Amino acid sequence: MVCTLGRGGRVTEQGRMSKVLLFVSSVLLCCCRTTRAEIFTSIGQMTDLIYTEKELVQSLREYIKAEESKLAAVKSWANKLDALTRVSTADPEGYLAHPVNAYKLMKRLNTEWSELESLVLQNPADGFVSNMSVHRQYFPDEEDETGAAKALMRLQDTYQLDSEAFSKGKLPGVHSNAVLTVDDCFDMGKTAYNDADYYHAVLWLQQALKQLDDGEEAVVSKADILDYLSYSVYQMGDLPRAIELTRRLVAIDPSHQRAGGNLRYFEQLLMKQLREMNQDYQPPSEEPIQLGTYSRPKDHLPERESYEALCRGEGIQMVANYGVGGQYEPHFDFSRKDEPDAFKRLGTGNRVATYLNYMSDVEAGGATVFPDFGAVIWPRKLLKVPVSTVGAIILEVKRTPVHQTQPRKLSVGFREGIKAGGSWPVT
């Protein structure tokens, strides 16, 4: 549970920076004015999607069963008519000489073939399509999928996870059979590519290429992977390898116009660079494609490296165990000078304190991190007992007036990425 305390009127109390107070208590009674609450829980929403998907699978199976039943009926008709036509075509005149055969031929063509036509025109997919239409409004959209992919990349950076281990579901402290296929890795790389994040694009496109070369089946082609990978490598400044990858692409698909144009452009750039360094151009080798290793570009957030180190548990001051919320970026809980109406709808003024009380555990990750203090608070579910609440609590008190805050000097608490599990924060 997250209770946000507000204050109305003019801010008068002065202070240079926010103070963070940590209370570890065995008995807590939280008394506050009842207000309208909102629940933010991605795990809860995705749980609903799991049951929705289960219902759709059942609907799909019913559709398959109906299609199989229809096909069996059509096959039965075909077998019966095949036997009849073999006899009738062997001696048409002799067959029709019998009045019963003549009658049955008229009946088949006038009635039974019409019934068969109606059977074939039946569409068992109607029920499944209708069910899909009902549930589609609750489906995640492109933005949700992109956000989930970026969350995996944040976890990859924060915990310094290898793409290959990640794709096999091998996360520190987590045992799971969840894996990423060639197509999954390609889509991860393409998401980063579309966001001009060529560092992560290279990591995931290389992994897709490796798994494909190892014999894993995929929908995406090797040419498509090389197309995205070669340009991403070029954007990372590795011209020789970009040329190598583009040559492999042209060898697979000589008609690929963009690859041909890129190859000529890359070679011209490389020769220009070599001339400036008085070096000769070395033709590419025919050795198997090697995976490149690149450094992540410098991030514009100065606290990111400290944040990630704290999340990994490097050089930290252990404070307490604490229940967690999902993945959040660094943020301020109170409004600053450039957002004076942030909490206008509440009618309570700016925030002066944030009380955090989480009601679920996670399997790995998910600490609350305070970079300026070098502190991290690890997740621990608050235990409910009849007359008390046992667990770890955090209270952040905002002492600095809103219009005098210096964001770079504030000690901002934020939640690290959850590697496995979920949380139920309420605000």
N, C-alpha and C positions, 0 to 999 in steps of 0.2 A: 504494500500500500504506500502511496506517495501522497502526503498531505501538504499542500502548498499554502503557506500563511501569507496574507496580503496586508497592506497598510494603505490607508487613505490619507489625503491631505498632502501638505508640503513636506519634503524631506529636509530635516534640519541637522541630523546627527552627522558629524564629520568622521572620516576615517581614510586611511591610505589604501587599504586592501581588504579583501574578504577574509574572514576567519572561518576555519573549518573546525567544528567541534565533533568529536567522536564519542558516543556513549555506548558502552557495552553493559547491558543490563540483564538481570535474570527475571525481573518483574517489570512490566511496562503497562501502564494504563494510558491509552491515548485518548484524551478528551478534546474534541474540537467541534466547532460549529458545523452542522450538517450542511453540505453544499452539493451542487450537482457534480457528479463524478463522471469521468470518461475512462474507459478501459482500453488500453493500447496493448494488444497481445497478438503478435504475428503468428506465434505458435498456435494459439487458439483458433485463429482464422484458417490457418493451414490444416488444422485438425478437421474442420468442417469440410475442407476441400478433399481430404482423404476419404471421408464417407461419401462425398459426392462422386468421387471417382469410382468407389466401390459400387455405387448404384448404377453408374454408367457401364461398368464392366458387366454387371448382371443384365442390363438392358441389351448390351452387345451380344451376350451369350444367347439371349432369347431371340435376337434377330438372326444369329447364326443358325439356331435350331429351326427357326421358321424357314430360312433359306434352304437348309438341308432337307426339310420335310417337303418343301415345294420341288426341289430338285429330284428327290426320290420319286415323287408322283410323276414328274415329267419323264424321268427315266423309265418308269413302269409303262407309261403310254408309248414311249419310243420302242421299247422291247416288243410290246404286243403288236404294234403297227408294223414293225420290221418283219415279224414272223408272217403276218398277213400278206404283206406285199411280196415277200419271197414266193409264196404260193400263187398269188394272183398273177404275178408277172411271168411265171413259168409257163402258163397256158391261159392267157386272158379269155379267149373264147370259151374254152372248156369251163373255166371258173364261173363266168357269167351265165353259162347254160343252166346252172342250178339257180332257181328263183330265190332261194334263201340268200345266196351270195350276192345276187343283184340287189335285193332289198337292203342287206347289211352295208353294202357299199354306199347306197344312197343315204342311209342313216348316218354312217360315219362322217361323210363329207358335209352333210347338212347340219348335224347336231353335235356329234362328238368332237370334231375338229374345232367347232366354235367354243365348246367347253374347254378344250385344251388351250385355245388362244386366250381365254379369260384367265386360266390358271397361270399362263406365262406372264400375262400383263399385271398380275398381282404384285405389289411391291411391299414385301415384309419390312423394308427399311423405313417405312413411314413412321412406325412407332419409335424406332431408335432415333430417327432424325428429330421427331417432335420432342423426345426426352432431352436430346442434346440442346435444342433451342431453349427449353425451359431453364436448364442449368447454366447455359453459356453466360448469362448475365452475371454470374458469380465467379466466372473464371478469372484468373490473373491475366493481365494484359502485357504488352511488350515492355512497359515500364517496370512492371513487377519482375519479369524475367531478367531484365537488365540489372535491376537493383540486387537481385539474388546473386547474379554472376559477380558483380562488383564487391559484394559482401565476402564472397569466397576469396577474391583477390586481396581484400584487406586482411583477412585471416592469414593468407599466405605470406604477406609482408610482415604482419605483426609477430607471427610465430616462426618466421623464417622456414616455411615449409617447402620442401622440394616438390616440384610439379608431378613427378612420377609417383612419389609416395602419396601425394594428395589424390591423384587419379585412382589409386588403388585403395583409397579409404583409410590409409594408415596415418592417423593423426595422433599426436602425443596424448596418452591417457585415454584414448578412445579406441574401442575395438568394434569394427563394423564391417559388414559385407558390401556397403555402399561403394560403388566404383563409378568412374567416369569413362565412358566409351570414347572411341575416336571422334564420333560426331559431337559428343558433349564437349570434348577438349577443343574441337574446331569452333564450336559456337562460343565457348569462353573466349578464345582468341579473337574471334570476329567481333564480339562485344567490345573488347579492349581496343581493337583496331578502329571501330566506328567512333570510339571516344578519343581517338588519337593517342591512346596509351600504348605505344609501340613496345614498351618494355614487357608488359604483361602479354601483349599479343604474341611476341616472340616466344615467351615461355610456354604458352598453351598451344600455339601452332606447332612448335617443335615437338611437344608431347604427342599431339595428334599424329604427326608424321612418324614418330618413333613407333607408336602402337600400330599404325597401319603397316609399316615396314616389318613389324614383328608378326604379321599375319592376321591381325584382327580384322573382321569384316566391318564394313562401314558403308553408309549411303554416300557420304562425301567422297569425292575423287582425290587422288594424289595431286592432280593438276590444280584443283581448287585450293588445296592446302599450300602448295608451292607458290601460287599466285599471291595469296595474302602474306605468306611468310617472307618471300623475297623482298617485297616492298617494305615490310616492317623492319627487316634487317637493314635495308638501305637507310631507313629513317633513324636507326640506331647508329648510323655512321660506319657500318662495316661493308664498304663497297666490294672488296674481293669476294666475300661470302654471298653478297647480294647477287653478284654476277654468276657465281657458281650455281646458286639456287635457280636463277632465271634461265640459265643454260639447260638445267635439268628439266625445267618446265617446257622449254621450247622443244627439247628432245621428245617429250611425251606428247605434246600438242603443237606441231609445227605451224598450224594455222592460227595460233593464239596471237592476235594482233597486238594487244597491249604488252604481252611478254616480249615480242620482237622489238617493239619501240623502246621498252624499258631497258632491254639488254644493250641496245646501241647507245642509249643515253648513259647508262652506268659505265660502259667501257670507255666512252669519251671522257667522263669525269675522272675515272681512274687513271687513264693515260695522262691527263692534264696534271693530276696530283703527282704522278711518278716523274713527269718531266720537271716539275718544280723541285723535286727532291733528287733529280739526276739519277733516277733508277730505271731499270728496264722492266717492261711488262712481262710477267710470267704467265704463260697460258695455263688455264685451269686443268687440274688433274682429273682423272676418271675414278678416283677413289669414292667410296660410299660417302653420302652426305654426313658431315659431322655436326653435332649439336653445338651451337655457339653459347658462350657464357657472357652475360652483359650485366652491368651494374645498374641499379635503379637510379633514375634521374633524381637530382636533388629536389626535395620537396620544399614548397614555399612555407610550410608550417614549421617554425623552429622547434616546437615542442614535440614533433612527431617521433623523432628517434628516442627521446626520453620516454615517451608514452609507450612505444613498442617494447623498449627494454624492460619497463616496469611490468607490462603485461606478461612478458616471458619470465619474470621473477628474477631479473638480473640486478644486483646491487640495490635491493629495496629494503625498506624498513617495514617489517611485518606489523600491522596494526591490529587487525581483527578479522574474523570470518564474517561474511556478509552475503545475503541473498542478492541476486543480480537482476538487471534488466537486459534487454537485447543489445544490439550493436548501435552505438551512438557515436557521432563525431564530437570533438571538443566543443563545448558550448557554455553559455552563461544562462543561469536559471532566472536572472532578473533582466529587466529591459534596460537598454542603454540610451544614450542621448539621441541616437538616430532612429529609435523606435519608441517614442513616448506613449503611443496608444496600444502597446503590445497586449495589455491586460484590461483594456477599456471595458470589454463586455462583462468582466467579472464585477466591476463596480467597487473594487476593494483597493485600488491603487497598486503600486509596484510590490513585487515580492520582497520580503525581508528574510525569509528562511525557507528551506526545503527539507522536509522530513521524508526519509526513504525507508520503507519497510516492505521487503519482497517476500512473496509467499510460495516460492518454488526454488528447487535446486537445479543446477546444471551439471553435466558430467565432467566438463573440462572448460577452462577459460572463464570469461565473464566477470572479471574483477572490476571494481571501481578504482580509477587511477587519479591521483593528484600529482601531475608532473613537477610542479614547482616545489612540492614538499618531498618528492622522492618516495611517496607512500602508495601502497596498494592495499585494497581491502578485498579479500577473497570471499566468494559466495558461500552463504550458509542459510538455509531456510529457517525462518522464524517458526518456532514450535508453539502451537496453541495448546494451552491447558485451561481447565475450567475458570481459574481466577487470575491468570497471568499470561503473559506472552514472553517466551524465552528466545533470545537470539541476539543478533548484532544490529545496531541502529546507527544511522549516520544523520547528523543534522548540520546542514551548511547554513551559516548565518551571514547575510549580506550586510556589512556595516558601512560600506562606502556609498555616499549619495550618488544617485543615478547620474546626475549631470557632471560629476567629477570623476567618474571611473576611468581608469587607464587600463584597457584590456590586456596589454602586454604585461602588466604588473599583477594581474589578478591570478589567484590560484584556483583554477577551474577544475572541478571534479567531473569526470565523464566515464562512461562504461566501456570497457574493452569488448572486443568481439567474442561471442560465445562459440566455442568449437563444437560443442555437442550439448543438446538439451535446450531448454527454453525457460522463460520466466513470465510472471503475471504481474506487471506493475500497474498500479491504479493511481490516477491523479485527479 
